[in-house]
Amino acid sequence: MDFWSRLIGGSGLSSSRVLRGNSAAERVATFKHTCNTLDQIWRTAPTTSGEAASILQVRNCLERLNSVLNDESRGPAPHPCHTFAATSQVYLTVTKLALSSCDPGVISNAAVLFNTLIDAEVDGIVDNRVFARALVDLVRRAGSAGEEGEGRLVELLFGVANNIRLRPAILPAWFFPKEHGNQGPEPVETGKEFAGATRKDDFPFFYLLIDYVHHEGRSGDFARTGLLYIIETASRSKELERWLIESDLATLMATGLGALYSQLNRKLLFLKDDESIPHIVALSDYAPVETAARPKLGAHMDAFLSYLLFWQDTIDHCKSAEVNDTLLDHFQVLFLQQLLYPSLLESSDVDGGSTSAVITYLCRILESIDQPDLVHRILHFLLASSTGSEPAAQIPKQKLRMSLSRRKSLDLLASFAEAAAKPSPELFNLVDLVLMSIRSKNPPTVVATFQLMTVIFQRHHIFASSLIKTVEPPETSMCIRPIGALNAELQHLVSLARSVIEDPYLDQSYQNYLLDASAILDQRTPIMALVGGKPTHSALDSPLLLHTTDDILRGMISRLESFFTNSVVMNLALTEAITSLASSNYISLDGWLLVEPRNYEYDTASRTCADADAEADHANKFSLAFDHPSFPPSSVPLVPHTIQKLVRRVEQWRSDISDFNILVAARRHLLRSGDDVGGIDGQPGVKSSDSSNRPSADRQGHQHPAKVGHRSDSPRGRKTTLLEQTTDSSPPRSFVTSGSRSLFSSPLRDNPQKQAPSRPESATRSSIAADELRRRLATHIKVDLSDDSSSDQGTTSETDTSTTSLPDHPGDDDLGSGSGSGSASRSNNVTLGHILTNTIILYEFILELVALVQVRATLFQEVKFER
């Protein structure tokens, strides 16, 4: 039969093709013969097993065994070859041959054989201590397996862990702790008691998983998932639970996380390639360290965040409260207290310092995790918050209900934490660092701080009241305003936006912002609890009022006051922090964004007319709710008051620069169209000189591959995070049909009825207009940061090469006064192009605030229809 099979199928010796046609008895006979061959190779020539001929023979035998097992597994039960492999313990011989040969091919085939036996769920395999020992030896000592072989070996560990999770009864085959009985704890050397007990002989399989959890790729994924399964099984095995508490699992995980954090660079690396600069940054003044809001952090940060996510998964999967608390205690003491907090405390904000780096790392940490216990440990410790339960590292008073191993772990950990907690966050915490960083003169530090605040306000906004001072409102109804008052607030903010830019498509843009605000606030909407079938207000507790004198809030307002001199990246980070704070349902808008309801003043005449029936007639109350109140200028909140100052500056520039509106419209067109608009005249821009602040005009015609990520068709460049997404947005219809000269040249020079010039003349005039515009946009304007409530005469302008003001515009000559002031700060001089870009950002920021206020009033039930 073998002859005819080879004659029909050709001269190939494929064992799988041959065996598929054999009967079950012949398949078993072939399998036994191959097993005997392997055993003979091991017994007769153990010293020469490393020779090439022997290795090739062993590899062929293993391939034949795997082929037979695979063919048999496809058929119906019974599976005699699998049973014979379990009873004859052929895996012992396979393990010996694989370890003695040190051949990657042999090791890989051995791993396939083990994996096939595990997947078949044959009795006497995963529940057999001999099989467990053989597998552990194979994985532990097969150091020359190569990348593919290593992946197969770790996959074996994962398969066993999965079986243990599904069948905890097989755990004794892999986990055999020593019986301690009534013996007291063994004496340990001073300084080593916190490391935990390393008992590899009790659970060698577990430590193999630990060895691979830091690896990348398939090996690391299999190891981490397998370890999660083992930790999850601890809730169903008291003996395993006790062993995990007393072992060095928590120590190894915490120190491993700390080791990865220690590898992070203490200086941020920013891109220096102009081709990768976001378009919105390229159209402004920027320094080399301000070209991107999110610097590249490298592979070390990826590895750290991957292991941090493994921590999060471990806490989520751990069903044992004591094991969970032990892990969290070690996370706090070994990572937070010994590494993360000291890195924040010892950071330096000098040029090239580490403050911006460590704040960015903390931002990434809080941005990556959402496990409540981990987040609480981090922010509760760093903010020195007085809310919430005390850290578990402190010894509870009631220890009688805890296991002996848990109490021992807590005693050692508490003593260690007490010695390591100097200095303490009670003296210097994250609030102090944020305040110092907001006032920093280092732009990357300020940007990183605003991003950190944004993450806290967005993802962990329950801690917003610990970062910024808050007070309880005197009455719950104080945060609810009538519909008329809400409309008055919205109209006031919209009027500020219209004063910045006259947008004929304002309604369309605003609708997009309403959609975004709804998506954001839907995630913050509290769920009302039902008691007796009726909704309770426990989930809708009155939000806290911000202290308007809080130093951090004042620091944000101070940065907002210097809006036009800030970098674009800083303004994007600042405005996102403010809008994130406004979206928190734990923080009230009264006093800092909206007027406090007690400061509303209504028309006494209309109120008198309704007084007669106001208490009895509900219709009158409903009618009164729509009245628009007034409020004195002194009650205008901090943010709108600051925006008013910025709007007055824009209005002053509009009056001094005759075509200011056209320049703003052109800039919006460039931001929206991205690379579709190559430049003013289709030519590349002129490279700037070696100055620290490069004028935006030098890059007006330069094409950048990185476009502005838009949110709600907005040129602000924000979506989920700053400048991360890169998409195109369609230009407004008013710009699609208009030519370049109508966008960039003065309307006084354009005659709409004049015929188009010839092509050479048009190209020449276009080039001249482009050069003129480039020179104008490079003109420096001095922005007076003092209080300009009385007048707006604090702007001056100058150029780098001449004292000429904005040319060919008669209203611009007045801007030259005061340009020679020696006391003026260099940072207050920005180009006209920079001002145009920030003007657009201000406009979009106001619209975003309006949308948040309107949607929030509805979703958070902060509006009423009676007064």
WOCOR-V490833 format. One record per run of one state. SS is the DSSP state (hx for helix, st for strand, lp for the rest). FROM is the first residue (numbers start at 1). TO is the last residue. If there is no record, write none. Layout:
ss=SS from=FROM to=TO
ss=SS from=FROM to=TO
//
This chain:
ss=lp from=1 to=1
ss=hx from=2 to=9
ss=lp from=10 to=14
ss=hx from=15 to=19
ss=lp from=20 to=23
ss=hx from=24 to=44
ss=lp from=45 to=51
ss=hx from=52 to=74
ss=lp from=75 to=79
ss=hx from=80 to=88
ss=lp from=89 to=89
ss=hx from=90 to=101
ss=lp from=102 to=103
ss=hx from=104 to=119
ss=lp from=120 to=128
ss=hx from=129 to=141
ss=lp from=142 to=145
ss=hx from=146 to=166
ss=lp from=167 to=167
ss=hx from=168 to=173
ss=lp from=174 to=192
ss=hx from=193 to=195
ss=lp from=196 to=196
ss=st from=197 to=197
ss=lp from=198 to=203
ss=hx from=204 to=212
ss=lp from=213 to=216
ss=hx from=217 to=236
ss=lp from=237 to=237
ss=hx from=238 to=246
ss=st from=247 to=247
ss=lp from=248 to=248
ss=hx from=249 to=262
ss=lp from=263 to=268
ss=st from=269 to=269
ss=lp from=270 to=273
ss=hx from=274 to=276
ss=lp from=277 to=278
ss=hx from=279 to=282
ss=lp from=283 to=285
ss=st from=286 to=286
ss=lp from=287 to=287
ss=hx from=288 to=290
ss=lp from=291 to=295
ss=st from=296 to=296
ss=lp from=297 to=297
ss=hx from=298 to=317
ss=lp from=318 to=320
ss=hx from=321 to=345
ss=lp from=346 to=354
ss=hx from=355 to=368
ss=lp from=369 to=371
ss=hx from=372 to=382
ss=lp from=383 to=403
ss=hx from=404 to=420
ss=lp from=421 to=429
ss=hx from=430 to=438
ss=lp from=439 to=442
ss=hx from=443 to=459
ss=lp from=460 to=460
ss=hx from=461 to=467
ss=lp from=468 to=469
ss=st from=470 to=471
ss=lp from=472 to=475
ss=hx from=476 to=479
ss=lp from=480 to=480
ss=st from=481 to=482
ss=hx from=483 to=500
ss=lp from=501 to=505
ss=hx from=506 to=522
ss=lp from=523 to=529
ss=st from=530 to=531
ss=lp from=532 to=533
ss=st from=534 to=535
ss=lp from=536 to=543
ss=st from=544 to=546
ss=lp from=547 to=550
ss=hx from=551 to=561
ss=lp from=562 to=567
ss=hx from=568 to=582
ss=lp from=583 to=586
ss=st from=587 to=587
ss=lp from=588 to=589
ss=st from=590 to=590
ss=lp from=591 to=593
ss=st from=594 to=594
ss=lp from=595 to=596
ss=hx from=597 to=599
ss=lp from=600 to=600
ss=st from=601 to=601
ss=lp from=602 to=603
ss=hx from=604 to=611
ss=lp from=612 to=617
ss=hx from=618 to=624
ss=lp from=625 to=629
ss=st from=630 to=630
ss=lp from=631 to=632
ss=hx from=633 to=635
ss=lp from=636 to=637
ss=hx from=638 to=656
ss=lp from=657 to=659
ss=hx from=660 to=676
ss=lp from=677 to=693
ss=st from=694 to=694
ss=lp from=695 to=695
ss=hx from=696 to=699
ss=lp from=700 to=717
ss=st from=718 to=718
ss=lp from=719 to=721
ss=st from=722 to=722
ss=lp from=723 to=732
ss=hx from=733 to=736
ss=lp from=737 to=739
ss=hx from=740 to=744
ss=lp from=745 to=746
ss=hx from=747 to=749
ss=lp from=750 to=758
ss=hx from=759 to=777
ss=lp from=778 to=779
ss=st from=780 to=783
ss=lp from=784 to=794
ss=st from=795 to=798
ss=lp from=799 to=809
ss=hx from=810 to=816
ss=lp from=817 to=825
ss=hx from=826 to=828
ss=st from=829 to=831
ss=hx from=832 to=859
ss=lp from=860 to=862
ss=st from=863 to=864
ss=lp from=865 to=867
//
